[in-house]
Amino acid sequence: MNMPMNALLFVMTLATGLPAANAADPAKITVAEQSPFGAYLADSEGRSLYLFEADEAGKSTCYDACANAWPPFTTNGKPRAGKGIDADALSTLERADGTMQVTYHGWPLYYFIKDQAPGDTKGQDVEGFGAEWYLVTPGGEEVHAE
């Protein structure tokens, strides 16, 4: 079944409860902060973003069931840097389905399906699909509790 990208994004949003980038609006990365993690990356709505240790710089290894549990943070255009974000560290990679996933310092970024509201960090330091998942610092490193 061929589905237009806007319809696909709408279905993904309904199915996961997570935001999908609007076709007219490129993704924006911001900095959120809370104890005990300190500063970490979030989307423009304040939803936490994660890296997957099994990924390689600029390459996602999370597909199928993994991408259902950890939906990729995608964009419809050049991603934008919010305050505290290194714009030069933002990039994208093309996924197998043609969507563009946002990367930061080379790390592909993801949501966690169990994070239901801005500020949720249930995916922090979780092992799944063969490796650890971590929030990401504004410097592009794994977050470890302070």
C-alpha positions as CSV (number, residue, x, y, z in Angstrom):
1,M,0.0,0.0,0.0
2,N,1.4,3.4,-1.0
3,M,0.5,6.1,1.5
4,P,1.4,9.8,1.2
5,M,4.0,10.9,3.7
6,N,1.6,13.3,5.5
7,A,-0.9,10.5,6.0
8,L,1.8,8.1,7.2
9,L,3.0,10.7,9.7
10,F,-0.5,11.2,10.9
11,V,-1.0,7.4,11.4
12,M,2.3,7.1,13.2
13,T,1.3,9.9,15.5
14,L,-2.0,8.2,16.3
15,A,-0.5,4.8,16.7
16,T,2.4,5.9,19.0
17,G,1.0,8.9,20.8
18,L,4.3,10.6,19.9
19,P,4.6,13.7,17.8
20,A,5.6,13.5,14.2
21,A,7.2,16.4,12.4
22,N,4.7,18.4,10.5
23,A,5.4,18.4,6.7
24,A,5.8,22.2,6.8
25,D,7.9,22.3,10.0
26,P,11.4,20.7,10.2
27,A,12.2,19.1,13.6
28,K,13.6,21.2,16.3
29,I,15.9,20.0,19.1
30,T,15.9,21.8,22.4
31,V,17.5,21.3,25.8
32,A,15.5,20.0,28.8
33,E,16.9,19.7,32.3
34,Q,15.9,17.8,35.4
35,S,17.4,16.0,38.3
36,P,19.2,13.7,38.5
37,F,20.1,13.8,34.8
38,G,21.1,17.4,34.2
39,A,20.7,18.8,30.7
40,Y,19.6,16.5,27.9
41,L,18.1,16.7,24.4
42,A,14.3,17.0,23.8
43,D,12.1,17.9,20.9
44,S,10.2,21.2,20.6
45,E,7.4,19.8,22.8
46,G,9.9,18.8,25.6
47,R,9.8,15.0,24.8
48,S,13.0,13.2,25.6
49,L,15.4,12.0,22.9
50,Y,17.7,9.0,23.2
51,L,20.7,7.4,21.6
52,F,21.2,3.7,21.1
53,E,24.6,2.3,21.9
54,A,24.4,-0.3,19.1
55,D,24.2,2.5,16.4
56,E,27.2,3.7,14.5
57,A,27.9,7.3,13.7
58,G,25.3,8.3,11.1
59,K,23.8,4.8,10.8
60,S,20.7,3.4,12.6
61,T,20.5,-0.2,13.5
62,C,17.0,0.1,15.0
63,Y,14.3,-1.3,12.7
64,D,11.1,-3.3,12.9
65,A,10.2,-4.2,16.5
66,C,13.0,-2.0,17.8
67,A,11.6,1.1,15.9
68,N,8.1,0.4,17.3
69,A,9.4,0.5,20.9
70,W,11.9,3.3,20.1
71,P,10.4,5.4,17.3
72,P,13.0,7.4,15.3
73,F,13.0,11.2,15.7
74,T,12.3,12.2,12.1
75,T,12.2,15.5,10.2
76,N,10.8,16.9,7.0
77,G,13.6,19.3,6.3
78,K,16.8,20.5,7.8
79,P,16.5,20.1,11.6
80,R,16.7,23.3,13.7
81,A,18.7,24.0,16.8
82,G,17.1,25.5,19.8
83,K,18.9,27.4,22.5
84,G,21.9,25.4,23.8
85,I,22.1,23.1,20.8
86,D,25.1,22.9,18.5
87,A,23.6,23.5,15.1
88,D,26.7,22.2,13.3
89,A,26.2,18.8,15.2
90,L,22.7,18.4,13.7
91,S,22.3,16.3,10.6
92,T,20.0,13.6,9.2
93,L,20.3,10.1,7.8
94,E,17.9,8.4,5.4
95,R,16.2,5.3,6.8
96,A,15.2,2.3,4.8
97,D,11.6,3.5,4.5
98,G,12.9,6.9,3.1
99,T,12.1,9.0,6.2
100,M,14.9,11.3,7.4
101,Q,16.0,10.6,11.0
102,V,17.7,13.4,12.9
103,T,21.2,12.8,14.2
104,Y,23.2,14.8,16.7
105,H,27.0,14.4,16.9
106,G,26.4,11.5,14.6
107,W,24.0,9.7,16.9
108,P,20.6,8.8,15.4
109,L,17.9,10.1,17.8
110,Y,14.8,8.2,19.1
111,Y,11.8,8.6,21.3
112,F,10.7,5.9,23.8
113,I,7.2,4.5,23.5
114,K,6.6,4.5,27.2
115,D,7.4,8.2,27.5
116,Q,3.9,9.6,27.3
117,A,4.4,13.3,28.3
118,P,7.0,16.0,28.0
119,G,9.7,15.4,30.7
120,D,9.2,11.6,30.9
121,T,12.5,9.8,30.9
122,K,11.5,6.2,31.2
123,G,13.9,5.1,28.5
124,Q,17.0,6.3,30.4
125,D,19.6,3.6,31.0
126,V,17.4,0.8,29.6
127,E,18.8,-2.2,27.9
128,G,16.8,-3.4,24.9
129,F,17.4,-4.8,21.5
130,G,21.0,-5.8,22.3
131,A,22.4,-2.5,23.8
132,E,21.8,0.4,26.2
133,W,19.6,3.4,25.6
134,Y,20.5,6.8,27.0
135,L,19.4,10.4,27.1
136,V,21.8,12.6,25.2
137,T,23.7,15.6,26.6
138,P,23.9,18.9,24.6
139,G,27.6,17.9,24.0
140,G,26.4,14.6,22.3
141,E,27.4,12.2,25.1
142,E,25.3,9.6,27.0
143,V,23.6,11.1,30.1
144,H,24.5,9.4,33.4
145,A,22.7,10.4,36.6
146,E,24.6,13.2,38.5
